[in-house]
Amino acid sequence: MRAYEFILAKRMGETHSEAEIVDFIKGYVDGRISDAQAAAWCMAVYFNKLSRDEMAALTKAMIESGDRINLSAIEGIKVDKHSTGGVGDKTTLVLGPMIAAIGLPFAKMSGRGLGHTGGTLDKLESIPGLTVELDRPRFVKQVGKIGLAVVGQTGNLVPADKKLYALRDETATVENIGLIAASIMSKKIAAGADAIVLDVKCGRGAFMTTVPEARELAEAMVHIGNSFGRKTAAIISGMDQPLGRAIGNALEVKEAIATLTGGGPEDLRELCLVLGAKMAVLGGACRDAAEARLLLEKTLDNGTAFEKLRLLVQEQGGDVAAIDHPERLPGAARQEEVLAPSSGTVKAIDSLALGLSGMALGSGRERKEDSIDYAVGIVLNKKAGQKVNQGDSLATLHYNNDVRLAAARNRVLEAFQITREPNVSEPPLILGSVE
Ligand code: URA
């Protein structure tokens, strides 16, 4: 089928065959199909959607565009975890060590932060000396030795998605469930895990802002994972406020350490336990979620999960003393409090605005090539559902540069919605699950 007819078919609301989708994606990667044609097709998909079979075909076509990672040299069931992107989301730093501590291998390829959401690699690199650039043999060897490695992507994984995602980003066609599901799942499946647990974020600051949309995305991804023979499950979690209290690379590592040593914010601990229980069951380490939860709680409270993080830092060349004494992690030169302008209850905290404020302080990048400041960020002193008095500190800004502070200060203040309404409760953390 000519590209013109293929685009027209979707514009008219028709359904593509698998062969047509495979041919179109191959043509796009080869350069036979232009950016203009691919963008037109994405826009047609945006309005007319993809069926479940079309999503699976697109996933297959994208996987076939590049390398697939073979993790069979690592013994045991490899369970991967993916979050659709949130603010203050440091779950991988906590979950990886917890999962390794119950004996399941955690071989994770992560990404860098771009835009308002942070990336696990940047957080890890705030630990002095730590490298995330391990070649494949060293990655596999480390997982065999300590049960855990978190590294940057190696190999030419899903080049079709790199090209298509960049195009979608430029043409306002990112927010389509079929395109997002195929984009995420092609990378997860090509990365080689046997089972996949997805954390689909929902709320302001996430791709999906309502629960029905988040559920539709979760169901689409679970369907794709299962149809490729990977046991897949999803949790829908709230992003109507950031996860935990810290936003910013070294600040988030400190919070992860606190959680791994039995403390940390309640919502972060809870999400890690819920996601971890799913991983433990899919990975065959536990019979059910209740048994898994007990086992995982122990790893946080008896230091075995923290010990796994220490081993990871040591193996990946980082300074273990900075983990044992988190005050040695990068710290900003100055701090400023953001004070409550009125009394009431915090109703919501705009995650998107806080993510953008963190970026303005220097903790994230606008373009891939931007450098970041590991030390800066925001610590929330109030969370949704809490009462405040006028003049209380809502958040502490950790900063190194006055111009950047000025760009962030008001945005942080505006992110807090303070109401005088009675009975404002904390927004729910877990909004649903899909098996
Ligand atoms: N993350 C991805 O990897 N792809 C998308 O399309 C959206 C979020």
Residues whose N, C-alpha, C, O or C-beta is under 5 A from the ligand:
A	BS01	URA	V174 L179 I180 S183 I184
